[in-house]
Amino acid sequence: MSTYPKSLMQAIDSFGLTGEPIPLAGGQNLSVKVGEAVLKPVDDLSHYEWLLSILDEVQPTGYRLSKPLRTASGAFVGHGWMASLFEPGRECDGRIKDKLETARMFHKDLAPFGTEDMDAANHRWARAHRVAWQESELPHPLPDQVHSILAGLLRHLEPKNYPRQLVHGDLSGNILFHETLSPLVIDFSPTVAPVEYAEAILVCDCIAWQRSPLEEINLLPKSEFYKEMLLRAIVFRLSVEVFCDSLNTQSFRKQYMLFKPILDYLGY
C-alpha cells in the first residue's frame, strides 16, 4: 500500500473502507477499487460536492448509476478523492441504439436539476464545448491547416439559443453493459447543452472511435436540428485536440480523418 499516494490512504480511511487498492483500467487510469467501492481523484472540491449531490438524488429506472459515498463527516469528497459503490459492467464498442436509450433515460432524470450552482470550468473539454457553441473564439495561433478546417466548419453554424439542461457530454465509452443487469452510467462529464447535442457526441464518438457503421447515424432523427448537433459535436471533439496541443497538426489531422466520413455523409 506504500506505493499509493498518502491522500488515497487518508481517503480510504475517511470513507470507512477497508481493503487493498486495486487499479482499474479505463478513463484516465486513475481510479482504484477498494472493497465494494471505487475511488477517483478530483481536482475541484466545490464542483464535485455539487455534482455528487445531484447523482445522490437521482433515482434511476431502466439503467444503473453508481451512487456516491459520503465520508464520516458527511462530505462527498475526502482528501481529494470521491468514492462510489462498485457496480459490475463492461465497456462495449458500438451498441449505439442501447446507449441512446440509456442516455435518454438518464437525461430525463437530470432535467429537473438546475445548473445555476455549476462552476464555470476551464479545462480543455469545457473550452472546446464553448468553441462548439460559438461562445469562445478559436485559440491563437493555430497552424493554417487546423484553423482552416475548424473555421470552415464553424461557418456552417450560427449562435443560437436552444433549451439546455445538465447532460453527460462523454457517454460513448461510459455506459457499461452486463449480461443480466441494466446498463450502467459512469464517469459523469457534466455540461449544459441540449440533450440532442449529447446524443450527437455519443453517436459521432462510436462511429469515429469504435468503428460503428456510418449508417447508424440514422438512429438519430433526420432533421436539420440533429444535423446541426452532429456538426457541433465534431467541432467539439476537434477543438479538444486543439486545446490539448494547439500546434500538433499531426494529432489534429488524425482525429479529423476519423470524423471526416461523418462530415462527408452530412454534406460538409
Secondary structure as the mmCIF struct_conf table of DSSP 4:
data_model
#
loop_
_struct_conf.conf_type_id
_struct_conf.id
_struct_conf.beg_label_comp_id
_struct_conf.beg_label_asym_id
_struct_conf.beg_label_seq_id
_struct_conf.end_label_comp_id
_struct_conf.end_label_asym_id
_struct_conf.end_label_seq_id
TURN_TY1_P TURN_TY1_P1 SER A 2 THR A 3
BEND BEND1 TYR A 4 TYR A 4
HELX_RH_AL_P HELX_RH_AL_P1 LYS A 6 SER A 14
TURN_TY1_P TURN_TY1_P2 PHE A 15 GLY A 16
BEND BEND2 GLY A 19 GLY A 19
STRN STRN1 ILE A 22 PRO A 23
BEND BEND3 GLY A 26 GLY A 26
TURN_TY1_P TURN_TY1_P3 GLY A 27 GLN A 28
BEND BEND4 ASN A 29 ASN A 29
STRN STRN2 VAL A 32 VAL A 34
TURN_TY1_P TURN_TY1_P4 GLY A 35 GLU A 36
STRN STRN3 ALA A 37 PRO A 41
BEND BEND5 ASP A 43 ASP A 43
HELX_RH_AL_P HELX_RH_AL_P2 LEU A 45 GLU A 57
BEND BEND6 THR A 61 TYR A 63
STRN STRN4 ARG A 64 LEU A 65
HELX_LH_PP_P HELX_LH_PP_P1 SER A 66 LYS A 67
STRN STRN5 PRO A 68 PRO A 68
HELX_LH_PP_P HELX_LH_PP_P2 LEU A 69 LEU A 69
TURN_TY1_P TURN_TY1_P5 ALA A 72 SER A 73
BEND BEND7 GLY A 74 GLY A 74
BEND BEND8 PHE A 76 PHE A 76
STRN STRN6 VAL A 77 GLY A 78
TURN_TY1_P TURN_TY1_P6 HIS A 79 GLY A 80
STRN STRN7 TRP A 81 LEU A 85
STRN STRN8 ARG A 90 GLU A 91
BEND BEND9 ASP A 93 ASP A 93
HELX_RH_AL_P HELX_RH_AL_P3 ILE A 96 LEU A 110
TURN_TY1_P TURN_TY1_P7 ALA A 111 PRO A 112
BEND BEND10 PHE A 113 PHE A 113
TURN_TY1_P TURN_TY1_P8 GLU A 116 ASP A 117
BEND BEND11 HIS A 123 HIS A 123
HELX_RH_AL_P HELX_RH_AL_P4 ARG A 124 ALA A 132
TURN_TY1_P TURN_TY1_P9 TRP A 133 GLN A 134
BEND BEND12 GLU A 135 SER A 136
HELX_LH_PP_P HELX_LH_PP_P3 GLU A 137 PRO A 139
BEND BEND13 HIS A 140 PRO A 141
HELX_RH_AL_P HELX_RH_AL_P5 ASP A 144 LEU A 154
TURN_TY1_P TURN_TY1_P10 ARG A 155 HIS A 156
STRN STRN9 GLN A 165 HIS A 168
BEND BEND14 GLY A 169 GLY A 169
TURN_TY1_P TURN_TY1_P11 SER A 172 GLY A 173
BEND BEND15 ASN A 174 ASN A 174
STRN STRN10 ILE A 175 PHE A 177
BEND BEND16 GLU A 179 LEU A 181
HELX_LH_PP_P HELX_LH_PP_P4 SER A 182 PRO A 183
STRN STRN11 LEU A 184 VAL A 185
BEND BEND17 ASP A 187 ASP A 187
STRN STRN12 PRO A 190 ALA A 193
HELX_RH_AL_P HELX_RH_AL_P6 VAL A 195 GLN A 210
HELX_RH_3T_P HELX_RH_3T_P1 LEU A 214 LEU A 219
BEND BEND18 LEU A 220 LEU A 220
BEND BEND19 SER A 223 SER A 223
HELX_RH_AL_P HELX_RH_AL_P7 GLU A 224 CYS A 244
TURN_TY1_P TURN_TY1_P12 SER A 246 LEU A 247
HELX_RH_AL_P HELX_RH_AL_P8 THR A 249 LEU A 266
TURN_TY1_P TURN_TY1_P13 GLY A 267 GLY A 267
#
